[in-house]
Amino acid sequence: MGITGRDSLMDTALRTPKSGYLYRRLANAMQDLKVEYDNTVRDASKKIIQFKYGGDQIDVSKSDGGKIDVDQIIETVK
């Protein structure tokens, strides 16, 4: 294994704990957030964090095979 291979392994080894740490911090910060029936995002004390879930009103679970029709979105915004 050459120097390039070792550098690649080292980059991966150093990047993985950092991304895991950032994920834990993000999950910890968002653990008390909930999407309500009116599509607002609220914290545990019912304060509104976001008025429309997702901000763009696109439910990715209902997208067409993971694809979103950008032209249709632009037409609805006009």
PDB file of N, CA, C and O in Angstrom:
ATOM      1  N   MET A   1       0.856  -1.182   0.000  1.00  0.00           N
ATOM      2  CA  MET A   1       0.000   0.000   0.000  1.00  0.00           C
ATOM      3  C   MET A   1       0.894   1.234   0.000  1.00  0.00           C
ATOM      4  O   MET A   1       1.816   1.348   0.807  1.00  0.00           O
ATOM      5  N   GLY A   2       0.612   2.139  -0.900  1.00  0.00           N
ATOM      6  CA  GLY A   2       1.422   3.343  -1.010  1.00  0.00           C
ATOM      7  C   GLY A   2       0.936   4.429  -0.072  1.00  0.00           C
ATOM      8  O   GLY A   2       0.027   4.236   0.736  1.00  0.00           O
ATOM      9  N   ILE A   3       1.569   5.564  -0.209  1.00  0.00           N
ATOM     10  CA  ILE A   3       1.229   6.699   0.642  1.00  0.00           C
ATOM     11  C   ILE A   3      -0.210   7.151   0.385  1.00  0.00           C
ATOM     12  O   ILE A   3      -0.918   7.536   1.316  1.00  0.00           O
ATOM     13  N   THR A   4      -0.637   7.103  -0.871  1.00  0.00           N
ATOM     14  CA  THR A   4      -1.995   7.523  -1.200  1.00  0.00           C
ATOM     15  C   THR A   4      -3.026   6.649  -0.497  1.00  0.00           C
ATOM     16  O   THR A   4      -4.021   7.162   0.017  1.00  0.00           O
ATOM     17  N   GLY A   5      -2.805   5.345  -0.466  1.00  0.00           N
ATOM     18  CA  GLY A   5      -3.715   4.431   0.213  1.00  0.00           C
ATOM     19  C   GLY A   5      -3.793   4.703   1.699  1.00  0.00           C
ATOM     20  O   GLY A   5      -4.872   4.657   2.291  1.00  0.00           O
ATOM     21  N   ARG A   6      -2.648   4.988   2.303  1.00  0.00           N
ATOM     22  CA  ARG A   6      -2.636   5.290   3.740  1.00  0.00           C
ATOM     23  C   ARG A   6      -3.342   6.611   4.029  1.00  0.00           C
ATOM     24  O   ARG A   6      -4.075   6.734   5.011  1.00  0.00           O
ATOM     25  N   ASP A   7      -3.111   7.596   3.163  1.00  0.00           N
ATOM     26  CA  ASP A   7      -3.795   8.884   3.341  1.00  0.00           C
ATOM     27  C   ASP A   7      -5.299   8.696   3.270  1.00  0.00           C
ATOM     28  O   ASP A   7      -6.039   9.289   4.054  1.00  0.00           O
ATOM     29  N   SER A   8      -5.754   7.877   2.337  1.00  0.00           N
ATOM     30  CA  SER A   8      -7.186   7.630   2.184  1.00  0.00           C
ATOM     31  C   SER A   8      -7.755   6.963   3.430  1.00  0.00           C
ATOM     32  O   SER A   8      -8.815   7.358   3.916  1.00  0.00           O
ATOM     33  N   LEU A   9      -7.061   5.960   3.946  1.00  0.00           N
ATOM     34  CA  LEU A   9      -7.517   5.284   5.160  1.00  0.00           C
ATOM     35  C   LEU A   9      -7.530   6.232   6.352  1.00  0.00           C
ATOM     36  O   LEU A   9      -8.437   6.191   7.183  1.00  0.00           O
ATOM     37  N   MET A  10      -6.515   7.084   6.424  1.00  0.00           N
ATOM     38  CA  MET A  10      -6.433   8.018   7.529  1.00  0.00           C
ATOM     39  C   MET A  10      -7.554   9.055   7.440  1.00  0.00           C
ATOM     40  O   MET A  10      -8.164   9.401   8.451  1.00  0.00           O
ATOM     41  N   ASP A  11      -7.824   9.552   6.226  1.00  0.00           N
ATOM     42  CA  ASP A  11      -8.923  10.510   6.055  1.00  0.00           C
ATOM     43  C   ASP A  11     -10.239   9.903   6.498  1.00  0.00           C
ATOM     44  O   ASP A  11     -11.019  10.550   7.196  1.00  0.00           O
ATOM     45  N   THR A  12     -10.495   8.658   6.097  1.00  0.00           N
ATOM     46  CA  THR A  12     -11.738   7.979   6.468  1.00  0.00           C
ATOM     47  C   THR A  12     -11.807   7.781   7.980  1.00  0.00           C
ATOM     48  O   THR A  12     -12.850   8.013   8.591  1.00  0.00           O
ATOM     49  N   ALA A  13     -10.720   7.361   8.573  1.00  0.00           N
ATOM     50  CA  ALA A  13     -10.683   7.108  10.013  1.00  0.00           C
ATOM     51  C   ALA A  13     -10.911   8.392  10.813  1.00  0.00           C
ATOM     52  O   ALA A  13     -11.511   8.356  11.888  1.00  0.00           O
ATOM     53  N   LEU A  14     -10.439   9.512  10.297  1.00  0.00           N
ATOM     54  CA  LEU A  14     -10.611  10.777  11.015  1.00  0.00           C
ATOM     55  C   LEU A  14     -11.977  11.408  10.752  1.00  0.00           C
ATOM     56  O   LEU A  14     -12.514  12.110  11.609  1.00  0.00           O
ATOM     57  N   ARG A  15     -12.533  11.162   9.576  1.00  0.00           N
ATOM     58  CA  ARG A  15     -13.808  11.767   9.204  1.00  0.00           C
ATOM     59  C   ARG A  15     -14.985  11.070   9.881  1.00  0.00           C
ATOM     60  O   ARG A  15     -15.954  11.731  10.255  1.00  0.00           O
ATOM     61  N   THR A  16     -14.920   9.759  10.045  1.00  0.00           N
ATOM     62  CA  THR A  16     -16.032   8.994  10.602  1.00  0.00           C
ATOM     63  C   THR A  16     -16.415   9.440  12.018  1.00  0.00           C
ATOM     64  O   THR A  16     -17.597   9.678  12.265  1.00  0.00           O
ATOM     65  N   PRO A  17     -15.468   9.564  12.962  1.00  0.00           N
ATOM     66  CA  PRO A  17     -15.870  10.016  14.305  1.00  0.00           C
ATOM     67  C   PRO A  17     -16.442  11.431  14.294  1.00  0.00           C
ATOM     68  O   PRO A  17     -17.343  11.747  15.071  1.00  0.00           O
ATOM     69  N   LYS A  18     -15.913  12.285  13.407  1.00  0.00           N
ATOM     70  CA  LYS A  18     -16.403  13.659  13.337  1.00  0.00           C
ATOM     71  C   LYS A  18     -17.849  13.693  12.858  1.00  0.00           C
ATOM     72  O   LYS A  18     -18.665  14.428  13.415  1.00  0.00           O
ATOM     73  N   SER A  19     -18.178  12.907  11.833  1.00  0.00           N
ATOM     74  CA  SER A  19     -19.559  12.896  11.338  1.00  0.00           C
ATOM     75  C   SER A  19     -20.487  12.254  12.367  1.00  0.00           C
ATOM     76  O   SER A  19     -21.635  12.675  12.509  1.00  0.00           O
ATOM     77  N   GLY A  20     -20.004  11.243  13.085  1.00  0.00           N
ATOM     78  CA  GLY A  20     -20.802  10.624  14.137  1.00  0.00           C
ATOM     79  C   GLY A  20     -21.086  11.598  15.267  1.00  0.00           C
ATOM     80  O   GLY A  20     -22.187  11.623  15.817  1.00  0.00           O
ATOM     81  N   TYR A  21     -20.090  12.398  15.608  1.00  0.00           N
ATOM     82  CA  TYR A  21     -20.244  13.401  16.660  1.00  0.00           C
ATOM     83  C   TYR A  21     -21.260  14.455  16.226  1.00  0.00           C
ATOM     84  O   TYR A  21     -22.129  14.844  17.006  1.00  0.00           O
ATOM     85  N   LEU A  22     -21.150  14.916  14.979  1.00  0.00           N
ATOM     86  CA  LEU A  22     -22.089  15.929  14.488  1.00  0.00           C
ATOM     87  C   LEU A  22     -23.507  15.375  14.441  1.00  0.00           C
ATOM     88  O   LEU A  22     -24.457  16.092  14.757  1.00  0.00           O
ATOM     89  N   TYR A  23     -23.667  14.101  14.048  1.00  0.00           N
ATOM     90  CA  TYR A  23     -24.997  13.480  14.028  1.00  0.00           C
ATOM     91  C   TYR A  23     -25.580  13.414  15.438  1.00  0.00           C
ATOM     92  O   TYR A  23     -26.755  13.724  15.636  1.00  0.00           O
ATOM     93  N   ARG A  24     -24.774  13.014  16.414  1.00  0.00           N
ATOM     94  CA  ARG A  24     -25.256  12.937  17.796  1.00  0.00           C
ATOM     95  C   ARG A  24     -25.678  14.312  18.305  1.00  0.00           C
ATOM     96  O   ARG A  24     -26.697  14.437  18.984  1.00  0.00           O
ATOM     97  N   ARG A  25     -24.901  15.340  17.981  1.00  0.00           N
ATOM     98  CA  ARG A  25     -25.254  16.705  18.399  1.00  0.00           C
ATOM     99  C   ARG A  25     -26.561  17.151  17.758  1.00  0.00           C
ATOM    100  O   ARG A  25     -27.412  17.739  18.426  1.00  0.00           O
ATOM    101  N   LEU A  26     -26.724  16.874  16.466  1.00  0.00           N
ATOM    102  CA  LEU A  26     -27.942  17.260  15.756  1.00  0.00           C
ATOM    103  C   LEU A  26     -29.152  16.510  16.299  1.00  0.00           C
ATOM    104  O   LEU A  26     -30.198  17.112  16.541  1.00  0.00           O
ATOM    105  N   ALA A  27     -29.016  15.196  16.493  1.00  0.00           N
ATOM    106  CA  ALA A  27     -30.115  14.384  17.023  1.00  0.00           C
ATOM    107  C   ALA A  27     -30.492  14.836  18.426  1.00  0.00           C
ATOM    108  O   ALA A  27     -31.672  14.875  18.775  1.00  0.00           O
ATOM    109  N   ASN A  28     -29.498  15.175  19.223  1.00  0.00           N
ATOM    110  CA  ASN A  28     -29.750  15.640  20.581  1.00  0.00           C
ATOM    111  C   ASN A  28     -30.494  16.982  20.573  1.00  0.00           C
ATOM    112  O   ASN A  28     -31.393  17.198  21.386  1.00  0.00           O
ATOM    113  N   ALA A  29     -30.124  17.872  19.666  1.00  0.00           N
ATOM    114  CA  ALA A  29     -30.761  19.183  19.594  1.00  0.00           C
ATOM    115  C   ALA A  29     -32.198  19.088  19.113  1.00  0.00           C
ATOM    116  O   ALA A  29     -33.034  19.914  19.481  1.00  0.00           O
ATOM    117  N   MET A  30     -32.491  18.084  18.291  1.00  0.00           N
ATOM    118  CA  MET A  30     -33.817  17.986  17.685  1.00  0.00           C
ATOM    119  C   MET A  30     -34.735  16.974  18.364  1.00  0.00           C
ATOM    120  O   MET A  30     -35.838  16.730  17.876  1.00  0.00           O
ATOM    121  N   GLN A  31     -34.313  16.387  19.463  1.00  0.00           N
ATOM    122  CA  GLN A  31     -35.074  15.289  20.055  1.00  0.00           C
ATOM    123  C   GLN A  31     -36.453  15.690  20.573  1.00  0.00           C
ATOM    124  O   GLN A  31     -37.339  14.841  20.664  1.00  0.00           O
ATOM    125  N   ASP A  32     -36.651  16.950  20.912  1.00  0.00           N
ATOM    126  CA  ASP A  32     -37.964  17.342  21.430  1.00  0.00           C
ATOM    127  C   ASP A  32     -38.834  18.039  20.376  1.00  0.00           C
ATOM    128  O   ASP A  32     -39.891  18.572  20.716  1.00  0.00           O
ATOM    129  N   LEU A  33     -38.408  18.044  19.095  1.00  0.00           N
ATOM    130  CA  LEU A  33     -39.208  18.664  18.044  1.00  0.00           C
ATOM    131  C   LEU A  33     -40.230  17.679  17.494  1.00  0.00           C
ATOM    132  O   LEU A  33     -39.971  16.479  17.402  1.00  0.00           O
ATOM    133  N   LYS A  34     -41.394  18.203  17.131  1.00  0.00           N
ATOM    134  CA  LYS A  34     -42.477  17.354  16.655  1.00  0.00           C
ATOM    135  C   LYS A  34     -43.259  18.104  15.576  1.00  0.00           C
ATOM    136  O   LYS A  34     -43.493  19.306  15.696  1.00  0.00           O
ATOM    137  N   VAL A  35     -43.661  17.391  14.523  1.00  0.00           N
ATOM    138  CA  VAL A  35     -44.517  17.974  13.498  1.00  0.00           C
ATOM    139  C   VAL A  35     -45.955  17.742  13.919  1.00  0.00           C
ATOM    140  O   VAL A  35     -46.380  16.603  14.112  1.00  0.00           O
ATOM    141  N   GLU A  36     -46.703  18.831  14.061  1.00  0.00           N
ATOM    142  CA  GLU A  36     -48.094  18.744  14.496  1.00  0.00           C
ATOM    143  C   GLU A  36     -49.020  18.551  13.299  1.00  0.00           C
ATOM    144  O   GLU A  36     -48.580  18.614  12.151  1.00  0.00           O
ATOM    145  N   TYR A  37     -50.297  18.316  13.569  1.00  0.00           N
ATOM    146  CA  TYR A  37     -51.277  18.074  12.508  1.00  0.00           C
ATOM    147  C   TYR A  37     -51.477  19.282  11.599  1.00  0.00           C
ATOM    148  O   TYR A  37     -51.902  19.128  10.454  1.00  0.00           O
ATOM    149  N   ASP A  38     -51.177  20.481  12.091  1.00  0.00           N
ATOM    150  CA  ASP A  38     -51.308  21.677  11.253  1.00  0.00           C
ATOM    151  C   ASP A  38     -50.037  21.977  10.464  1.00  0.00           C
ATOM    152  O   ASP A  38     -49.891  23.067   9.911  1.00  0.00           O
ATOM    153  N   ASN A  39     -49.114  21.008  10.412  1.00  0.00           N
ATOM    154  CA  ASN A  39     -47.837  21.086   9.683  1.00  0.00           C
ATOM    155  C   ASN A  39     -46.860  22.107  10.258  1.00  0.00           C
ATOM    156  O   ASN A  39     -45.927  22.519   9.568  1.00  0.00           O
ATOM    157  N   THR A  40     -47.057  22.519  11.497  1.00  0.00           N
ATOM    158  CA  THR A  40     -46.061  23.349  12.160  1.00  0.00           C
ATOM    159  C   THR A  40     -45.104  22.437  12.913  1.00  0.00           C
ATOM    160  O   THR A  40     -45.463  21.331  13.316  1.00  0.00           O
ATOM    161  N   VAL A  41     -43.885  22.919  13.095  1.00  0.00           N
ATOM    162  CA  VAL A  41     -42.900  22.188  13.894  1.00  0.00           C
ATOM    163  C   VAL A  41     -42.841  22.883  15.243  1.00  0.00           C
ATOM    164  O   VAL A  41     -42.612  24.090  15.317  1.00  0.00           O
ATOM    165  N   ARG A  42     -43.047  22.123  16.307  1.00  0.00           N
ATOM    166  CA  ARG A  42     -43.084  22.700  17.657  1.00  0.00           C
ATOM    167  C   ARG A  42     -42.137  21.950  18.587  1.00  0.00           C
ATOM    168  O   ARG A  42     -41.818  20.782  18.368  1.00  0.00           O
ATOM    169  N   ASP A  43     -41.698  22.646  19.624  1.00  0.00           N
ATOM    170  CA  ASP A  43     -40.848  22.003  20.625  1.00  0.00           C
ATOM    171  C   ASP A  43     -41.722  21.413  21.730  1.00  0.00           C
ATOM    172  O   ASP A  43     -42.948  21.418  21.621  1.00  0.00           O
ATOM    173  N   ALA A  44     -41.102  20.912  22.781  1.00  0.00           N
ATOM    174  CA  ALA A  44     -41.829  20.231  23.852  1.00  0.00           C
ATOM    175  C   ALA A  44     -42.787  21.160  24.592  1.00  0.00           C
ATOM    176  O   ALA A  44     -43.792  20.703  25.138  1.00  0.00           O
ATOM    177  N   SER A  45     -42.489  22.456  24.616  1.00  0.00           N
ATOM    178  CA  SER A  45     -43.373  23.401  25.292  1.00  0.00           C
ATOM    179  C   SER A  45     -44.397  24.016  24.336  1.00  0.00           C
ATOM    180  O   SER A  45     -45.025  25.027  24.654  1.00  0.00           O
ATOM    181  N   LYS A  46     -44.560  23.400  23.166  1.00  0.00           N
ATOM    182  CA  LYS A  46     -45.552  23.795  22.144  1.00  0.00           C
ATOM    183  C   LYS A  46     -45.256  25.128  21.466  1.00  0.00           C
ATOM    184  O   LYS A  46     -46.133  25.691  20.810  1.00  0.00           O
ATOM    185  N   LYS A  47     -44.020  25.649  21.614  1.00  0.00           N
ATOM    186  CA  LYS A  47     -43.645  26.868  20.904  1.00  0.00           C
ATOM    187  C   LYS A  47     -43.381  26.516  19.442  1.00  0.00           C
ATOM    188  O   LYS A  47     -42.778  25.483  19.149  1.00  0.00           O
ATOM    189  N   ILE A  48     -43.833  27.376  18.522  1.00  0.00           N
ATOM    190  CA  ILE A  48     -43.639  27.126  17.095  1.00  0.00           C
ATOM    191  C   ILE A  48     -42.185  27.407  16.722  1.00  0.00           C
ATOM    192  O   ILE A  48     -41.654  28.487  16.983  1.00  0.00           O
ATOM    193  N   ILE A  49     -41.563  26.411  16.109  1.00  0.00           N
ATOM    194  CA  ILE A  49     -40.190  26.532  15.632  1.00  0.00           C
ATOM    195  C   ILE A  49     -40.192  26.863  14.145  1.00  0.00           C
ATOM    196  O   ILE A  49     -39.375  27.655  13.676  1.00  0.00           O
ATOM    197  N   GLN A  50     -41.112  26.252  13.411  1.00  0.00           N
ATOM    198  CA  GLN A  50     -41.226  26.461  11.969  1.00  0.00           C
ATOM    199  C   GLN A  50     -42.709  26.410  11.599  1.00  0.00           C
ATOM    200  O   GLN A  50     -43.421  25.494  12.010  1.00  0.00           O
ATOM    201  N   PHE A  51     -43.174  27.393  10.825  1.00  0.00           N
ATOM    202  CA  PHE A  51     -44.592  27.466  10.492  1.00  0.00           C
ATOM    203  C   PHE A  51     -45.014  26.403   9.478  1.00  0.00           C
ATOM    204  O   PHE A  51     -46.129  25.888   9.561  1.00  0.00           O
ATOM    205  N   LYS A  52     -44.170  26.076   8.551  1.00  0.00           N
ATOM    206  CA  LYS A  52     -44.466  25.034   7.557  1.00  0.00           C
ATOM    207  C   LYS A  52     -43.357  24.000   7.607  1.00  0.00           C
ATOM    208  O   LYS A  52     -42.190  24.337   7.406  1.00  0.00           O
ATOM    209  N   TYR A  53     -43.698  22.751   7.869  1.00  0.00           N
ATOM    210  CA  TYR A  53     -42.710  21.685   7.938  1.00  0.00           C
ATOM    211  C   TYR A  53     -41.955  21.591   6.621  1.00  0.00           C
ATOM    212  O   TYR A  53     -42.565  21.499   5.555  1.00  0.00           O
ATOM    213  N   GLY A  54     -40.658  21.612   6.690  1.00  0.00           N
ATOM    214  CA  GLY A  54     -39.823  21.502   5.501  1.00  0.00           C
ATOM    215  C   GLY A  54     -39.573  22.829   4.818  1.00  0.00           C
ATOM    216  O   GLY A  54     -38.637  22.946   4.027  1.00  0.00           O
ATOM    217  N   GLY A  55     -40.376  23.818   5.100  1.00  0.00           N
ATOM    218  CA  GLY A  55     -40.179  25.128   4.502  1.00  0.00           C
ATOM    219  C   GLY A  55     -40.631  25.226   3.058  1.00  0.00           C
ATOM    220  O   GLY A  55     -41.115  26.275   2.632  1.00  0.00           O
ATOM    221  N   ASP A  56     -40.479  24.145   2.296  1.00  0.00           N
ATOM    222  CA  ASP A  56     -40.862  24.178   0.887  1.00  0.00           C
ATOM    223  C   ASP A  56     -42.153  23.408   0.622  1.00  0.00           C
ATOM    224  O   ASP A  56     -42.579  23.287  -0.527  1.00  0.00           O
ATOM    225  N   GLN A  57     -42.769  22.894   1.665  1.00  0.00           N
ATOM    226  CA  GLN A  57     -44.052  22.194   1.602  1.00  0.00           C
ATOM    227  C   GLN A  57     -44.010  20.951   0.718  1.00  0.00           C
ATOM    228  O   GLN A  57     -45.041  20.552   0.177  1.00  0.00           O
ATOM    229  N   ILE A  58     -42.844  20.332   0.561  1.00  0.00           N
ATOM    230  CA  ILE A  58     -42.720  19.107  -0.232  1.00  0.00           C
ATOM    231  C   ILE A  58     -42.574  17.937   0.722  1.00  0.00           C
ATOM    232  O   ILE A  58     -41.655  17.905   1.541  1.00  0.00           O
ATOM    233  N   ASP A  59     -43.471  16.987   0.617  1.00  0.00           N
ATOM    234  CA  ASP A  59     -43.385  15.772   1.416  1.00  0.00           C
ATOM    235  C   ASP A  59     -42.572  14.766   0.610  1.00  0.00           C
ATOM    236  O   ASP A  59     -43.070  14.199  -0.362  1.00  0.00           O
ATOM    237  N   VAL A  60     -41.317  14.541   1.011  1.00  0.00           N
ATOM    238  CA  VAL A  60     -40.444  13.668   0.231  1.00  0.00           C
ATOM    239  C   VAL A  60     -40.941  12.230   0.199  1.00  0.00           C
ATOM    240  O   VAL A  60     -40.591  11.474  -0.707  1.00  0.00           O
ATOM    241  N   SER A  61     -41.750  11.848   1.176  1.00  0.00           N
ATOM    242  CA  SER A  61     -42.285  10.487   1.165  1.00  0.00           C
ATOM    243  C   SER A  61     -43.327  10.311   0.066  1.00  0.00           C
ATOM    244  O   SER A  61     -43.646   9.185  -0.315  1.00  0.00           O
ATOM    245  N   LYS A  62     -43.859  11.420  -0.444  1.00  0.00           N
ATOM    246  CA  LYS A  62     -44.859  11.350  -1.503  1.00  0.00           C
ATOM    247  C   LYS A  62     -44.316  11.823  -2.840  1.00  0.00           C
ATOM    248  O   LYS A  62     -45.082  12.038  -3.779  1.00  0.00           O
ATOM    249  N   SER A  63     -43.007  11.986  -2.934  1.00  0.00           N
ATOM    250  CA  SER A  63     -42.415  12.408  -4.202  1.00  0.00           C
ATOM    251  C   SER A  63     -42.437  11.241  -5.178  1.00  0.00           C
ATOM    252  O   SER A  63     -42.616  10.092  -4.775  1.00  0.00           O
ATOM    253  N   ASP A  64     -42.260  11.528  -6.428  1.00  0.00           N
ATOM    254  CA  ASP A  64     -42.336  10.515  -7.479  1.00  0.00           C
ATOM    255  C   ASP A  64     -41.043   9.717  -7.537  1.00  0.00           C
ATOM    256  O   ASP A  64     -40.122  10.072  -8.272  1.00  0.00           O
ATOM    257  N   GLY A  65     -40.974   8.643  -6.765  1.00  0.00           N
ATOM    258  CA  GLY A  65     -39.768   7.801  -6.771  1.00  0.00           C
ATOM    259  C   GLY A  65     -38.532   8.535  -6.306  1.00  0.00           C
ATOM    260  O   GLY A  65     -37.426   8.239  -6.758  1.00  0.00           O
ATOM    261  N   GLY A  66     -38.702   9.476  -5.419  1.00  0.00           N
ATOM    262  CA  GLY A  66     -37.560  10.234  -4.933  1.00  0.00           C
ATOM    263  C   GLY A  66     -37.231  11.433  -5.801  1.00  0.00           C
ATOM    264  O   GLY A  66     -36.347  12.220  -5.463  1.00  0.00           O
ATOM    265  N   LYS A  67     -37.935  11.582  -6.918  1.00  0.00           N
ATOM    266  CA  LYS A  67     -37.684  12.699  -7.825  1.00  0.00           C
ATOM    267  C   LYS A  67     -38.756  13.762  -7.602  1.00  0.00           C
ATOM    268  O   LYS A  67     -39.930  13.457  -7.390  1.00  0.00           O
ATOM    269  N   ILE A  68     -38.329  14.982  -7.655  1.00  0.00           N
ATOM    270  CA  ILE A  68     -39.251  16.100  -7.459  1.00  0.00           C
ATOM    271  C   ILE A  68     -39.298  16.913  -8.745  1.00  0.00           C
ATOM    272  O   ILE A  68     -38.259  17.262  -9.306  1.00  0.00           O
ATOM    273  N   ASP A  69     -40.505  17.211  -9.208  1.00  0.00           N
ATOM    274  CA  ASP A  69     -40.698  17.975 -10.434  1.00  0.00           C
ATOM    275  C   ASP A  69     -40.490  19.460 -10.135  1.00  0.00           C
ATOM    276  O   ASP A  69     -41.393  20.141  -9.649  1.00  0.00           O
ATOM    277  N   VAL A  70     -39.290  19.945 -10.432  1.00  0.00           N
ATOM    278  CA  VAL A  70     -38.925  21.322 -10.123  1.00  0.00           C
ATOM    279  C   VAL A  70     -39.763  22.300 -10.945  1.00  0.00           C
ATOM    280  O   VAL A  70     -40.153  23.357 -10.449  1.00  0.00           O
ATOM    281  N   ASP A  71     -40.036  21.953 -12.188  1.00  0.00           N
ATOM    282  CA  ASP A  71     -40.846  22.842 -13.044  1.00  0.00           C
ATOM    283  C   ASP A  71     -42.223  23.059 -12.430  1.00  0.00           C
ATOM    284  O   ASP A  71     -42.743  24.175 -12.455  1.00  0.00           O
ATOM    285  N   GLN A  72     -42.816  22.006 -11.882  1.00  0.00           N
ATOM    286  CA  GLN A  72     -44.131  22.132 -11.249  1.00  0.00           C
ATOM    287  C   GLN A  72     -44.059  23.039 -10.020  1.00  0.00           C
ATOM    288  O   GLN A  72     -44.966  23.836  -9.782  1.00  0.00           O
ATOM    289  N   ILE A  73     -43.011  22.921  -9.261  1.00  0.00           N
ATOM    290  CA  ILE A  73     -42.834  23.769  -8.074  1.00  0.00           C
ATOM    291  C   ILE A  73     -42.720  25.228  -8.482  1.00  0.00           C
ATOM    292  O   ILE A  73     -43.325  26.102  -7.862  1.00  0.00           O
ATOM    293  N   ILE A  74     -41.947  25.487  -9.521  1.00  0.00           N
ATOM    294  CA  ILE A  74     -41.772  26.870 -10.005  1.00  0.00           C
ATOM    295  C   ILE A  74     -43.110  27.448 -10.464  1.00  0.00           C
ATOM    296  O   ILE A  74     -43.417  28.610 -10.199  1.00  0.00           O
ATOM    297  N   GLU A  75     -43.897  26.629 -11.152  1.00  0.00           N
ATOM    298  CA  GLU A  75     -45.219  27.099 -11.629  1.00  0.00           C
ATOM    299  C   GLU A  75     -46.153  27.427 -10.470  1.00  0.00           C
ATOM    300  O   GLU A  75     -46.911  28.393 -10.554  1.00  0.00           O
ATOM    301  N   THR A  76     -46.119  26.650  -9.394  1.00  0.00           N
ATOM    302  CA  THR A  76     -46.998  26.920  -8.261  1.00  0.00           C
ATOM    303  C   THR A  76     -46.551  28.156  -7.473  1.00  0.00           C
ATOM    304  O   THR A  76     -47.369  28.800  -6.817  1.00  0.00           O
ATOM    305  N   VAL A  77     -45.273  28.483  -7.533  1.00  0.00           N
ATOM    306  CA  VAL A  77     -44.756  29.635  -6.810  1.00  0.00           C
ATOM    307  C   VAL A  77     -45.059  30.932  -7.561  1.00  0.00           C
ATOM    308  O   VAL A  77     -45.247  31.979  -6.941  1.00  0.00           O
ATOM    309  N   LYS A  78     -45.106  30.866  -8.897  1.00  0.00           N
ATOM    310  CA  LYS A  78     -45.353  32.077  -9.719  1.00  0.00           C
ATOM    311  C   LYS A  78     -46.664  32.707  -9.441  1.00  0.00           C
ATOM    312  O   LYS A  78     -47.003  33.721 -10.050  1.00  0.00           O
TER     313      LYS A  78
END
